[in-house]
Amino acid sequence: MNEQNPKVFISYSHDSDEHKKWVLNLATKLRRHGVDAILDQWDLRIGQDFLWNKELIVLN
């Protein structure tokens, strides 16, 4: 994605697998339409600090 594309960080509740799949589908559609969608399922790795990672995303 280039710097001209809008960027969104998707925050959601992990209350069910169905909801996680719905959010993944939304993020995938956004990326297909040129939005730099940031999703924990893609961008956060096991052991990473979620809050620190979120701050980095907001600052960039």
Residue, then its C-alpha position, 0 to 999 in steps of 0.5 A: m500500500n502506498e501513503q495515499n491509501p487510507k489506513v484503518f486499525i480494526s479493533y473488535s471483540h474476540d467473542s466468537d469464531e464467527h465474529k472473528k471470521w466476519v471481521l477478517n472478511l471485512a478487512t480483506k474487502l477493505r484491502r481489496h478496495g485500497v484501504d490499508a487495513i491493519l488487523d491483529q490476525w495479520d499484524l500481531r504475532i504471539g508474544q507481541d505487546f498489543l497496546w505497544n503495537k497499537e501505539l506504533i500503528v497510530l503514530n505511523 
